[in-house]
Amino acid sequence: MKSVEIIMLPVKDRQKAKEFYLKLGFQVLVEGPGEHGETWIQMGLPNSDTTISLAGFQGIICETDNIETEINELKTKGIEVGKIDDTPWGRFAWLKDLDGNSLCLHQK
């Protein structure tokens, strides 16, 4: 993993949450239809590579250059990773830490 790309924040109302984060100085980077019929809202601070997503659940998305290599390395360490999902936005594979927190590998 080379960087934390997106921190997914669970929110009850995405539009109200967007207005709040706009007041904090965040900018809307992406707003459009999500994969599960909900709106994907991704926001970031000026000059920052890490962004937030206003979502229905929590998660941390980490960027990787080679998702297969990353998964194989994690498996040798005893870490289970779900199947790779190929999407128009890249390749994703989810895993959970010992406390059930969601982490995701993302290859652009």
Gaussian input, Z-matrix of N, CA and C with variables (Angstrom, degrees):
# hf/3-21g

backbone

0 1
 N
 C     1     B1
 C     2     B2     1     A1
 N     3     B3     2     A2     1     D1
 C     4     B4     3     A3     2     D2
 C     5     B5     4     A4     3     D3
 N     6     B6     5     A5     4     D4
 C     7     B7     6     A6     5     D5
 C     8     B8     7     A7     6     D6
 N     9     B9     8     A8     7     D7
 C    10    B10     9     A9     8     D8
 C    11    B11    10    A10     9     D9
 N    12    B12    11    A11    10    D10
 C    13    B13    12    A12    11    D11
 C    14    B14    13    A13    12    D12
 N    15    B15    14    A14    13    D13
 C    16    B16    15    A15    14    D14
 C    17    B17    16    A16    15    D15
 N    18    B18    17    A17    16    D16
 C    19    B19    18    A18    17    D17
 C    20    B20    19    A19    18    D18
 N    21    B21    20    A20    19    D19
 C    22    B22    21    A21    20    D20
 C    23    B23    22    A22    21    D21
 N    24    B24    23    A23    22    D22
 C    25    B25    24    A24    23    D23
 C    26    B26    25    A25    24    D24
 N    27    B27    26    A26    25    D25
 C    28    B28    27    A27    26    D26
 C    29    B29    28    A28    27    D27
 N    30    B30    29    A29    28    D28
 C    31    B31    30    A30    29    D29
 C    32    B32    31    A31    30    D30
 N    33    B33    32    A32    31    D31
 C    34    B34    33    A33    32    D32
 C    35    B35    34    A34    33    D33
 N    36    B36    35    A35    34    D34
 C    37    B37    36    A36    35    D35
 C    38    B38    37    A37    36    D36
 N    39    B39    38    A38    37    D37
 C    40    B40    39    A39    38    D38
 C    41    B41    40    A40    39    D39
 N    42    B42    41    A41    40    D40
 C    43    B43    42    A42    41    D41
 C    44    B44    43    A43    42    D42
 N    45    B45    44    A44    43    D43
 C    46    B46    45    A45    44    D44
 C    47    B47    46    A46    45    D45
 N    48    B48    47    A47    46    D46
 C    49    B49    48    A48    47    D47
 C    50    B50    49    A49    48    D48
 N    51    B51    50    A50    49    D49
 C    52    B52    51    A51    50    D50
 C    53    B53    52    A52    51    D51
 N    54    B54    53    A53    52    D52
 C    55    B55    54    A54    53    D53
 C    56    B56    55    A55    54    D54
 N    57    B57    56    A56    55    D55
 C    58    B58    57    A57    56    D56
 C    59    B59    58    A58    57    D57
 N    60    B60    59    A59    58    D58
 C    61    B61    60    A60    59    D59
 C    62    B62    61    A61    60    D60
 N    63    B63    62    A62    61    D61
 C    64    B64    63    A63    62    D62
 C    65    B65    64    A64    63    D63
 N    66    B66    65    A65    64    D64
 C    67    B67    66    A66    65    D65
 C    68    B68    67    A67    66    D66
 N    69    B69    68    A68    67    D67
 C    70    B70    69    A69    68    D68
 C    71    B71    70    A70    69    D69
 N    72    B72    71    A71    70    D70
 C    73    B73    72    A72    71    D71
 C    74    B74    73    A73    72    D72
 N    75    B75    74    A74    73    D73
 C    76    B76    75    A75    74    D74
 C    77    B77    76    A76    75    D75
 N    78    B78    77    A77    76    D76
 C    79    B79    78    A78    77    D77
 C    80    B80    79    A79    78    D78
 N    81    B81    80    A80    79    D79
 C    82    B82    81    A81    80    D80
 C    83    B83    82    A82    81    D81
 N    84    B84    83    A83    82    D82
 C    85    B85    84    A84    83    D83
 C    86    B86    85    A85    84    D84
 N    87    B87    86    A86    85    D85
 C    88    B88    87    A87    86    D86
 C    89    B89    88    A88    87    D87
 N    90    B90    89    A89    88    D88
 C    91    B91    90    A90    89    D89
 C    92    B92    91    A91    90    D90
 N    93    B93    92    A92    91    D91
 C    94    B94    93    A93    92    D92
 C    95    B95    94    A94    93    D93
 N    96    B96    95    A95    94    D94
 C    97    B97    96    A96    95    D95
 C    98    B98    97    A97    96    D96
 N    99    B99    98    A98    97    D97
 C   100   B100    99    A99    98    D98
 C   101   B101   100   A100    99    D99
 N   102   B102   101   A101   100   D100
 C   103   B103   102   A102   101   D101
 C   104   B104   103   A103   102   D102
 N   105   B105   104   A104   103   D103
 C   106   B106   105   A105   104   D104
 C   107   B107   106   A106   105   D105
 N   108   B108   107   A107   106   D106
 C   109   B109   108   A108   107   D107
 C   110   B110   109   A109   108   D108
 N   111   B111   110   A110   109   D109
 C   112   B112   111   A111   110   D110
 C   113   B113   112   A112   111   D111
 N   114   B114   113   A113   112   D112
 C   115   B115   114   A114   113   D113
 C   116   B116   115   A115   114   D114
 N   117   B117   116   A116   115   D115
 C   118   B118   117   A117   116   D116
 C   119   B119   118   A118   117   D117
 N   120   B120   119   A119   118   D118
 C   121   B121   120   A120   119   D119
 C   122   B122   121   A121   120   D120
 N   123   B123   122   A122   121   D121
 C   124   B124   123   A123   122   D122
 C   125   B125   124   A124   123   D123
 N   126   B126   125   A125   124   D124
 C   127   B127   126   A126   125   D125
 C   128   B128   127   A127   126   D126
 N   129   B129   128   A128   127   D127
 C   130   B130   129   A129   128   D128
 C   131   B131   130   A130   129   D129
 N   132   B132   131   A131   130   D130
 C   133   B133   132   A132   131   D131
 C   134   B134   133   A133   132   D132
 N   135   B135   134   A134   133   D133
 C   136   B136   135   A135   134   D134
 C   137   B137   136   A136   135   D135
 N   138   B138   137   A137   136   D136
 C   139   B139   138   A138   137   D137
 C   140   B140   139   A139   138   D138
 N   141   B141   140   A140   139   D139
 C   142   B142   141   A141   140   D140
 C   143   B143   142   A142   141   D141
 N   144   B144   143   A143   142   D142
 C   145   B145   144   A144   143   D143
 C   146   B146   145   A145   144   D144
 N   147   B147   146   A146   145   D145
 C   148   B148   147   A147   146   D146
 C   149   B149   148   A148   147   D147
 N   150   B150   149   A149   148   D148
 C   151   B151   150   A150   149   D149
 C   152   B152   151   A151   150   D150
 N   153   B153   152   A152   151   D151
 C   154   B154   153   A153   152   D152
 C   155   B155   154   A154   153   D153
 N   156   B156   155   A155   154   D154
 C   157   B157   156   A156   155   D155
 C   158   B158   157   A157   156   D156
 N   159   B159   158   A158   157   D157
 C   160   B160   159   A159   158   D158
 C   161   B161   160   A160   159   D159
 N   162   B162   161   A161   160   D160
 C   163   B163   162   A162   161   D161
 C   164   B164   163   A163   162   D162
 N   165   B165   164   A164   163   D163
 C   166   B166   165   A165   164   D164
 C   167   B167   166   A166   165   D165
 N   168   B168   167   A167   166   D166
 C   169   B169   168   A168   167   D167
 C   170   B170   169   A169   168   D168
 N   171   B171   170   A170   169   D169
 C   172   B172   171   A171   170   D170
 C   173   B173   172   A172   171   D171
 N   174   B174   173   A173   172   D172
 C   175   B175   174   A174   173   D173
 C   176   B176   175   A175   174   D174
 N   177   B177   176   A176   175   D175
 C   178   B178   177   A177   176   D176
 C   179   B179   178   A178   177   D177
 N   180   B180   179   A179   178   D178
 C   181   B181   180   A180   179   D179
 C   182   B182   181   A181   180   D180
 N   183   B183   182   A182   181   D181
 C   184   B184   183   A183   182   D182
 C   185   B185   184   A184   183   D183
 N   186   B186   185   A185   184   D184
 C   187   B187   186   A186   185   D185
 C   188   B188   187   A187   186   D186
 N   189   B189   188   A188   187   D187
 C   190   B190   189   A189   188   D188
 C   191   B191   190   A190   189   D189
 N   192   B192   191   A191   190   D190
 C   193   B193   192   A192   191   D191
 C   194   B194   193   A193   192   D192
 N   195   B195   194   A194   193   D193
 C   196   B196   195   A195   194   D194
 C   197   B197   196   A196   195   D195
 N   198   B198   197   A197   196   D196
 C   199   B199   198   A198   197   D197
 C   200   B200   199   A199   198   D198
 N   201   B201   200   A200   199   D199
 C   202   B202   201   A201   200   D200
 C   203   B203   202   A202   201   D201
 N   204   B204   203   A203   202   D202
 C   205   B205   204   A204   203   D203
 C   206   B206   205   A205   204   D204
 N   207   B207   206   A206   205   D205
 C   208   B208   207   A207   206   D206
 C   209   B209   208   A208   207   D207
 N   210   B210   209   A209   208   D208
 C   211   B211   210   A210   209   D209
 C   212   B212   211   A211   210   D210
 N   213   B213   212   A212   211   D211
 C   214   B214   213   A213   212   D212
 C   215   B215   214   A214   213   D213
 N   216   B216   215   A215   214   D214
 C   217   B217   216   A216   215   D215
 C   218   B218   217   A217   216   D216
 N   219   B219   218   A218   217   D217
 C   220   B220   219   A219   218   D218
 C   221   B221   220   A220   219   D219
 N   222   B222   221   A221   220   D220
 C   223   B223   222   A222   221   D221
 C   224   B224   223   A223   222   D222
 N   225   B225   224   A224   223   D223
 C   226   B226   225   A225   224   D224
 C   227   B227   226   A226   225   D225
 N   228   B228   227   A227   226   D226
 C   229   B229   228   A228   227   D227
 C   230   B230   229   A229   228   D228
 N   231   B231   230   A230   229   D229
 C   232   B232   231   A231   230   D230
 C   233   B233   232   A232   231   D231
 N   234   B234   233   A233   232   D232
 C   235   B235   234   A234   233   D233
 C   236   B236   235   A235   234   D234
 N   237   B237   236   A236   235   D235
 C   238   B238   237   A237   236   D236
 C   239   B239   238   A238   237   D237
 N   240   B240   239   A239   238   D238
 C   241   B241   240   A240   239   D239
 C   242   B242   241   A241   240   D240
 N   243   B243   242   A242   241   D241
 C   244   B244   243   A243   242   D242
 C   245   B245   244   A244   243   D243
 N   246   B246   245   A245   244   D244
 C   247   B247   246   A246   245   D245
 C   248   B248   247   A247   246   D246
 N   249   B249   248   A248   247   D247
 C   250   B250   249   A249   248   D248
 C   251   B251   250   A250   249   D249
 N   252   B252   251   A251   250   D250
 C   253   B253   252   A252   251   D251
 C   254   B254   253   A253   252   D252
 N   255   B255   254   A254   253   D253
 C   256   B256   255   A255   254   D254
 C   257   B257   256   A256   255   D255
 N   258   B258   257   A257   256   D256
 C   259   B259   258   A258   257   D257
 C   260   B260   259   A259   258   D258
 N   261   B261   260   A260   259   D259
 C   262   B262   261   A261   260   D260
 C   263   B263   262   A262   261   D261
 N   264   B264   263   A263   262   D262
 C   265   B265   264   A264   263   D263
 C   266   B266   265   A265   264   D264
 N   267   B267   266   A266   265   D265
 C   268   B268   267   A267   266   D266
 C   269   B269   268   A268   267   D267
 N   270   B270   269   A269   268   D268
 C   271   B271   270   A270   269   D269
 C   272   B272   271   A271   270   D270
 N   273   B273   272   A272   271   D271
 C   274   B274   273   A273   272   D272
 C   275   B275   274   A274   273   D273
 N   276   B276   275   A275   274   D274
 C   277   B277   276   A276   275   D275
 C   278   B278   277   A277   276   D276
 N   279   B279   278   A278   277   D277
 C   280   B280   279   A279   278   D278
 C   281   B281   280   A280   279   D279
 N   282   B282   281   A281   280   D280
 C   283   B283   282   A282   281   D281
 C   284   B284   283   A283   282   D282
 N   285   B285   284   A284   283   D283
 C   286   B286   285   A285   284   D284
 C   287   B287   286   A286   285   D285
 N   288   B288   287   A287   286   D286
 C   289   B289   288   A288   287   D287
 C   290   B290   289   A289   288   D288
 N   291   B291   290   A290   289   D289
 C   292   B292   291   A291   290   D290
 C   293   B293   292   A292   291   D291
 N   294   B294   293   A293   292   D292
 C   295   B295   294   A294   293   D293
 C   296   B296   295   A295   294   D294
 N   297   B297   296   A296   295   D295
 C   298   B298   297   A297   296   D296
 C   299   B299   298   A298   297   D297
 N   300   B300   299   A299   298   D298
 C   301   B301   300   A300   299   D299
 C   302   B302   301   A301   300   D300
 N   303   B303   302   A302   301   D301
 C   304   B304   303   A303   302   D302
 C   305   B305   304   A304   303   D303
 N   306   B306   305   A305   304   D304
 C   307   B307   306   A306   305   D305
 C   308   B308   307   A307   306   D306
 N   309   B309   308   A308   307   D307
 C   310   B310   309   A309   308   D308
 C   311   B311   310   A310   309   D309
 N   312   B312   311   A311   310   D310
 C   313   B313   312   A312   311   D311
 C   314   B314   313   A313   312   D312
 N   315   B315   314   A314   313   D313
 C   316   B316   315   A315   314   D314
 C   317   B317   316   A316   315   D315
 N   318   B318   317   A317   316   D316
 C   319   B319   318   A318   317   D317
 C   320   B320   319   A319   318   D318
 N   321   B321   320   A320   319   D319
 C   322   B322   321   A321   320   D320
 C   323   B323   322   A322   321   D321

   B1=1.4454
   B2=1.5142
   B3=1.3211
   B4=1.4599
   B5=1.5192
   B6=1.3357
   B7=1.4639
   B8=1.5216
   B9=1.3425
   B10=1.4584
   B11=1.5208
   B12=1.3197
   B13=1.4569
   B14=1.5265
   B15=1.3439
   B16=1.4664
   B17=1.5274
   B18=1.3193
   B19=1.4581
   B20=1.5286
   B21=1.3241
   B22=1.4585
   B23=1.5284
   B24=1.3158
   B25=1.4618
   B26=1.5184
   B27=1.3402
   B28=1.4625
   B29=1.5308
   B30=1.3169
   B31=1.4658
   B32=1.5293
   B33=1.3287
   B34=1.4678
   B35=1.5207
   B36=1.3210
   B37=1.4625
   B38=1.5262
   B39=1.3001
   B40=1.4631
   B41=1.5231
   B42=1.3049
   B43=1.4695
   B44=1.5283
   B45=1.3310
   B46=1.4680
   B47=1.5234
   B48=1.3264
   B49=1.4631
   B50=1.5271
   B51=1.3272
   B52=1.4650
   B53=1.5210
   B54=1.3265
   B55=1.4689
   B56=1.5331
   B57=1.3267
   B58=1.4631
   B59=1.5288
   B60=1.3298
   B61=1.4644
   B62=1.5274
   B63=1.3268
   B64=1.4641
   B65=1.5326
   B66=1.3325
   B67=1.4669
   B68=1.5247
   B69=1.3475
   B70=1.4611
   B71=1.5349
   B72=1.3102
   B73=1.4578
   B74=1.5213
   B75=1.3371
   B76=1.4583
   B77=1.5224
   B78=1.3206
   B79=1.4567
   B80=1.5202
   B81=1.3313
   B82=1.4605
   B83=1.5234
   B84=1.3117
   B85=1.4614
   B86=1.5215
   B87=1.3410
   B88=1.4607
   B89=1.5197
   B90=1.3078
   B91=1.4698
   B92=1.5139
   B93=1.3172
   B94=1.4541
   B95=1.5108
   B96=1.3246
   B97=1.4657
   B98=1.5240
   B99=1.3259
   B100=1.4559
   B101=1.5092
   B102=1.3069
   B103=1.4606
   B104=1.5286
   B105=1.3399
   B106=1.4633
   B107=1.5268
   B108=1.3370
   B109=1.4532
   B110=1.5121
   B111=1.3097
   B112=1.4565
   B113=1.5254
   B114=1.3074
   B115=1.4564
   B116=1.5225
   B117=1.3317
   B118=1.4622
   B119=1.5178
   B120=1.3305
   B121=1.4606
   B122=1.5154
   B123=1.3266
   B124=1.4565
   B125=1.5252
   B126=1.3238
   B127=1.4648
   B128=1.5190
   B129=1.3150
   B130=1.4514
   B131=1.5127
   B132=1.3037
   B133=1.4562
   B134=1.5229
   B135=1.3336
   B136=1.4659
   B137=1.5293
   B138=1.3270
   B139=1.4694
   B140=1.5255
   B141=1.3242
   B142=1.4638
   B143=1.5215
   B144=1.3289
   B145=1.4610
   B146=1.5236
   B147=1.3354
   B148=1.4568
   B149=1.5231
   B150=1.3393
   B151=1.4655
   B152=1.5248
   B153=1.3290
   B154=1.4612
   B155=1.5230
   B156=1.3083
   B157=1.4563
   B158=1.5241
   B159=1.3131
   B160=1.4616
   B161=1.5232
   B162=1.3204
   B163=1.4607
   B164=1.5205
   B165=1.3201
   B166=1.4514
   B167=1.5163
   B168=1.3269
   B169=1.4614
   B170=1.5188
   B171=1.3451
   B172=1.4581
   B173=1.5167
   B174=1.3158
   B175=1.4544
   B176=1.5113
   B177=1.3148
   B178=1.4527
   B179=1.5240
   B180=1.3223
   B181=1.4560
   B182=1.5290
   B183=1.3342
   B184=1.4582
   B185=1.5232
   B186=1.3064
   B187=1.4555
   B188=1.5271
   B189=1.3196
   B190=1.4520
   B191=1.5249
   B192=1.3146
   B193=1.4611
   B194=1.5241
   B195=1.3566
   B196=1.4544
   B197=1.5238
   B198=1.3088
   B199=1.4673
   B200=1.5380
   B201=1.3371
   B202=1.4656
   B203=1.5310
   B204=1.3304
   B205=1.4600
   B206=1.5215
   B207=1.3291
   B208=1.4673
   B209=1.5240
   B210=1.3254
   B211=1.4691
   B212=1.5196
   B213=1.3276
   B214=1.4725
   B215=1.5195
   B216=1.3346
   B217=1.4629
   B218=1.5284
   B219=1.3295
   B220=1.4697
   B221=1.5234
   B222=1.3277
   B223=1.4670
   B224=1.5190
   B225=1.3428
   B226=1.4712
   B227=1.5230
   B228=1.3315
   B229=1.4643
   B230=1.5295
   B231=1.3356
   B232=1.4524
   B233=1.5284
   B234=1.3212
   B235=1.4691
   B236=1.5235
   B237=1.3389
   B238=1.4639
   B239=1.5172
   B240=1.3244
   B241=1.4599
   B242=1.5216
   B243=1.3320
   B244=1.4611
   B245=1.5156
   B246=1.3235
   B247=1.4618
   B248=1.5339
   B249=1.3045
   B250=1.4589
   B251=1.5257
   B252=1.3251
   B253=1.4663
   B254=1.5173
   B255=1.3302
   B256=1.4559
   B257=1.5201
   B258=1.3345
   B259=1.4592
   B260=1.5292
   B261=1.3266
   B262=1.4687
   B263=1.5351
   B264=1.3436
   B265=1.4679
   B266=1.5230
   B267=1.3245
   B268=1.4547
   B269=1.5142
   B270=1.3120
   B271=1.4584
   B272=1.5287
   B273=1.3427
   B274=1.4571
   B275=1.5263
   B276=1.3337
   B277=1.4629
   B278=1.5281
   B279=1.3316
   B280=1.4682
   B281=1.5196
   B282=1.3230
   B283=1.4573
   B284=1.5236
   B285=1.3260
   B286=1.4715
   B287=1.5152
   B288=1.3471
   B289=1.4636
   B290=1.5258
   B291=1.3269
   B292=1.4689
   B293=1.5187
   B294=1.3516
   B295=1.4624
   B296=1.5210
   B297=1.3215
   B298=1.4577
   B299=1.5186
   B300=1.3395
   B301=1.4589
   B302=1.5250
   B303=1.3253
   B304=1.4577
   B305=1.5187
   B306=1.3171
   B307=1.4590
   B308=1.5155
   B309=1.3088
   B310=1.4535
   B311=1.5109
   B312=1.3155
   B313=1.4519
   B314=1.5314
   B315=1.3306
   B316=1.4627
   B317=1.5157
   B318=1.3063
   B319=1.4671
   B320=1.5132
   B321=1.3106
   B322=1.4790
   B323=1.5140
   A1=108.03
   A2=115.20
   A3=116.59
   A4=113.78
   A5=118.40
   A6=119.04
   A7=110.43
   A8=115.12
   A9=120.63
   A10=105.05
   A11=115.28
   A12=120.75
   A13=111.55
   A14=116.41
   A15=121.16
   A16=109.22
   A17=116.50
   A18=122.29
   A19=105.96
   A20=115.92
   A21=121.08
   A22=108.81
   A23=115.36
   A24=121.85
   A25=109.73
   A26=118.08
   A27=118.88
   A28=110.23
   A29=116.05
   A30=121.73
   A31=108.89
   A32=115.58
   A33=120.51
   A34=111.76
   A35=116.82
   A36=122.15
   A37=107.75
   A38=116.66
   A39=120.80
   A40=112.91
   A41=117.75
   A42=120.05
   A43=111.46
   A44=116.92
   A45=119.78
   A46=110.24
   A47=116.75
   A48=120.32
   A49=110.25
   A50=116.82
   A51=120.41
   A52=110.44
   A53=117.66
   A54=121.28
   A55=110.86
   A56=117.03
   A57=121.15
   A58=110.82
   A59=116.47
   A60=119.86
   A61=112.22
   A62=117.25
   A63=119.63
   A64=110.08
   A65=116.56
   A66=120.43
   A67=111.51
   A68=117.20
   A69=121.14
   A70=112.47
   A71=117.00
   A72=120.49
   A73=114.92
   A74=117.11
   A75=120.02
   A76=109.54
   A77=116.22
   A78=122.57
   A79=108.63
   A80=116.82
   A81=120.70
   A82=107.84
   A83=116.10
   A84=121.81
   A85=111.38
   A86=115.97
   A87=122.17
   A88=107.95
   A89=116.07
   A90=121.11
   A91=107.26
   A92=115.45
   A93=119.46
   A94=110.95
   A95=115.67
   A96=120.09
   A97=111.19
   A98=115.42
   A99=121.17
   A100=110.62
   A101=115.95
   A102=121.74
   A103=113.01
   A104=118.07
   A105=121.07
   A106=112.14
   A107=117.82
   A108=121.71
   A109=114.54
   A110=118.08
   A111=120.96
   A112=109.03
   A113=116.56
   A114=120.54
   A115=110.65
   A116=116.03
   A117=121.56
   A118=106.67
   A119=116.43
   A120=121.80
   A121=107.47
   A122=115.04
   A123=121.41
   A124=107.55
   A125=116.09
   A126=121.72
   A127=110.02
   A128=115.86
   A129=119.74
   A130=111.48
   A131=114.09
   A132=120.88
   A133=108.59
   A134=117.53
   A135=119.34
   A136=110.89
   A137=116.12
   A138=124.03
   A139=114.02
   A140=118.37
   A141=122.01
   A142=109.44
   A143=116.81
   A144=120.85
   A145=112.43
   A146=117.53
   A147=121.39
   A148=108.62
   A149=116.32
   A150=121.22
   A151=109.74
   A152=115.25
   A153=121.15
   A154=108.24
   A155=115.26
   A156=121.76
   A157=107.03
   A158=116.20
   A159=121.57
   A160=106.24
   A161=115.95
   A162=120.83
   A163=112.47
   A164=114.76
   A165=121.52
   A166=113.09
   A167=117.43
   A168=121.96
   A169=108.55
   A170=115.24
   A171=119.90
   A172=110.48
   A173=114.95
   A174=120.79
   A175=110.22
   A176=116.05
   A177=122.20
   A178=106.63
   A179=116.00
   A180=121.52
   A181=108.37
   A182=115.28
   A183=121.81
   A184=109.80
   A185=115.44
   A186=120.86
   A187=110.18
   A188=115.72
   A189=122.60
   A190=108.57
   A191=116.30
   A192=120.19
   A193=112.29
   A194=116.90
   A195=120.85
   A196=108.70
   A197=116.09
   A198=121.12
   A199=111.50
   A200=117.51
   A201=119.18
   A202=111.23
   A203=116.81
   A204=120.77
   A205=110.71
   A206=116.48
   A207=121.48
   A208=110.82
   A209=117.28
   A210=121.32
   A211=110.54
   A212=117.10
   A213=120.30
   A214=111.28
   A215=117.76
   A216=120.90
   A217=110.91
   A218=116.62
   A219=119.73
   A220=111.00
   A221=117.01
   A222=120.60
   A223=111.62
   A224=118.34
   A225=119.95
   A226=111.20
   A227=116.34
   A228=121.55
   A229=111.94
   A230=116.66
   A231=121.23
   A232=114.14
   A233=117.25
   A234=121.24
   A235=109.14
   A236=115.58
   A237=120.82
   A238=110.08
   A239=115.09
   A240=122.10
   A241=107.36
   A242=116.13
   A243=120.96
   A244=111.96
   A245=115.08
   A246=120.76
   A247=110.34
   A248=115.13
   A249=121.25
   A250=108.70
   A251=115.70
   A252=121.61
   A253=108.17
   A254=116.26
   A255=121.40
   A256=108.55
   A257=116.63
   A258=122.05
   A259=108.79
   A260=117.48
   A261=119.57
   A262=112.67
   A263=117.83
   A264=122.47
   A265=112.29
   A266=116.78
   A267=120.42
   A268=111.57
   A269=115.23
   A270=122.58
   A271=108.27
   A272=115.98
   A273=121.72
   A274=109.94
   A275=116.10
   A276=121.84
   A277=107.80
   A278=116.55
   A279=122.32
   A280=111.73
   A281=114.90
   A282=122.49
   A283=108.06
   A284=116.10
   A285=121.12
   A286=109.11
   A287=114.68
   A288=118.38
   A289=108.92
   A290=116.92
   A291=121.23
   A292=113.27
   A293=117.76
   A294=121.44
   A295=112.89
   A296=117.19
   A297=121.05
   A298=114.91
   A299=117.89
   A300=120.42
   A301=109.61
   A302=116.31
   A303=121.67
   A304=111.88
   A305=114.80
   A306=123.63
   A307=107.49
   A308=116.70
   A309=120.53
   A310=110.10
   A311=115.84
   A312=121.17
   A313=107.23
   A314=116.84
   A315=121.27
   A316=109.39
   A317=115.31
   A318=121.59
   A319=107.20
   A320=116.48
   A321=121.12
   A322=111.19
   D1=136.32
   D2=-176.62
   D3=-110.53
   D4=-20.47
   D5=177.96
   D6=-165.72
   D7=156.60
   D8=169.95
   D9=-82.04
   D10=118.42
   D11=-175.43
   D12=-93.69
   D13=-50.78
   D14=-175.28
   D15=-137.66
   D16=133.65
   D17=171.67
   D18=-106.43
   D19=116.96
   D20=-178.20
   D21=-88.79
   D22=121.57
   D23=-178.91
   D24=-106.46
   D25=124.24
   D26=177.02
   D27=-72.67
   D28=126.88
   D29=178.78
   D30=-131.22
   D31=153.77
   D32=179.43
   D33=-82.72
   D34=-38.79
   D35=-178.51
   D36=-131.39
   D37=108.09
   D38=-174.07
   D39=-64.20
   D40=-37.40
   D41=-179.10
   D42=-69.51
   D43=-41.47
   D44=177.33
   D45=-66.71
   D46=-39.67
   D47=177.88
   D48=-64.32
   D49=-39.42
   D50=178.35
   D51=-59.99
   D52=-44.79
   D53=179.44
   D54=-60.99
   D55=-40.12
   D56=178.06
   D57=-61.54
   D58=-49.60
   D59=-177.85
   D60=-68.21
   D61=-29.90
   D62=173.76
   D63=-62.26
   D64=-41.18
   D65=178.39
   D66=-64.00
   D67=-27.91
   D68=178.51
   D69=-78.59
   D70=-9.81
   D71=179.48
   D72=107.71
   D73=2.34
   D74=175.41
   D75=-73.16
   D76=156.63
   D77=176.37
   D78=-119.17
   D79=147.15
   D80=175.62
   D81=-76.78
   D82=122.42
   D83=178.14
   D84=-97.65
   D85=-39.86
   D86=179.06
   D87=-143.41
   D88=133.47
   D89=171.34
   D90=-144.91
   D91=115.12
   D92=-177.57
   D93=-170.91
   D94=-179.34
   D95=-178.71
   D96=-61.62
   D97=132.73
   D98=177.00
   D99=-91.14
   D100=174.09
   D101=-175.96
   D102=-67.05
   D103=-27.65
   D104=-175.48
   D105=-107.34
   D106=24.52
   D107=176.76
   D108=86.14
   D109=-2.09
   D110=177.94
   D111=-100.97
   D112=163.04
   D113=179.16
   D114=-78.57
   D115=131.44
   D116=174.50
   D117=-91.47
   D118=120.55
   D119=176.73
   D120=-120.90
   D121=117.25
   D122=179.01
   D123=-118.97
   D124=129.59
   D125=-174.79
   D126=-130.20
   D127=156.11
   D128=178.03
   D129=-151.05
   D130=162.26
   D131=174.12
   D132=-87.80
   D133=149.26
   D134=178.38
   D135=-55.07
   D136=138.74
   D137=176.49
   D138=63.72
   D139=24.57
   D140=178.51
   D141=-119.23
   D142=139.19
   D143=178.76
   D144=-85.66
   D145=-27.20
   D146=-180.00
   D147=-83.68
   D148=135.33
   D149=-178.65
   D150=-123.19
   D151=172.76
   D152=173.60
   D153=-119.34
   D154=153.42
   D155=173.03
   D156=-123.62
   D157=131.06
   D158=177.07
   D159=-86.90
   D160=107.58
   D161=-166.44
   D162=-130.04
   D163=-179.61
   D164=177.42
   D165=-90.76
   D166=-6.33
   D167=179.14
   D168=-152.72
   D169=165.26
   D170=-178.85
   D171=-90.32
   D172=154.42
   D173=175.76
   D174=179.43
   D175=160.07
   D176=175.39
   D177=-123.36
   D178=125.07
   D179=179.90
   D180=-103.95
   D181=122.20
   D182=-178.82
   D183=-110.65
   D184=133.32
   D185=-179.49
   D186=-79.25
   D187=142.94
   D188=175.88
   D189=-140.05
   D190=150.75
   D191=178.81
   D192=-81.42
   D193=-29.87
   D194=-177.37
   D195=-141.86
   D196=102.14
   D197=-172.15
   D198=-67.02
   D199=-37.78
   D200=179.74
   D201=-64.06
   D202=-45.95
   D203=178.43
   D204=-60.52
   D205=-43.51
   D206=179.77
   D207=-61.09
   D208=-45.27
   D209=179.92
   D210=-63.16
   D211=-44.01
   D212=179.36
   D213=-61.69
   D214=-40.83
   D215=178.16
   D216=-64.69
   D217=-41.30
   D218=179.18
   D219=-65.76
   D220=-40.07
   D221=179.06
   D222=-62.38
   D223=-35.62
   D224=177.83
   D225=-66.99
   D226=-19.33
   D227=177.43
   D228=-94.80
   D229=6.03
   D230=177.97
   D231=82.35
   D232=19.16
   D233=-179.39
   D234=-102.42
   D235=122.90
   D236=179.63
   D237=-82.81
   D238=136.05
   D239=178.35
   D240=-127.00
   D241=138.55
   D242=178.97
   D243=-70.14
   D244=179.86
   D245=-178.00
   D246=-67.79
   D247=158.09
   D248=178.22
   D249=-82.83
   D250=127.53
   D251=174.91
   D252=-102.30
   D253=122.32
   D254=175.47
   D255=-92.55
   D256=122.92
   D257=-178.08
   D258=-130.81
   D259=169.33
   D260=174.78
   D261=-62.17
   D262=-17.39
   D263=-176.95
   D264=-99.39
   D265=4.31
   D266=179.85
   D267=127.01
   D268=-168.10
   D269=-178.48
   D270=-109.38
   D271=134.10
   D272=-175.03
   D273=-129.45
   D274=144.77
   D275=172.86
   D276=-144.52
   D277=127.15
   D278=-175.10
   D279=-98.23
   D280=150.83
   D281=172.59
   D282=-147.75
   D283=168.18
   D284=178.75
   D285=-125.79
   D286=146.43
   D287=174.44
   D288=-82.61
   D289=-176.56
   D290=-175.73
   D291=-63.21
   D292=-21.73
   D293=-179.76
   D294=-100.64
   D295=7.72
   D296=177.14
   D297=87.72
   D298=7.90
   D299=176.88
   D300=-73.49
   D301=137.90
   D302=-176.71
   D303=-86.31
   D304=132.52
   D305=173.93
   D306=-125.96
   D307=150.04
   D308=-178.22
   D309=-137.35
   D310=137.16
   D311=171.65
   D312=-92.42
   D313=139.23
   D314=179.99
   D315=-133.70
   D316=123.49
   D317=172.95
   D318=-112.17
   D319=120.90
   D320=-178.40
   D321=-72.79

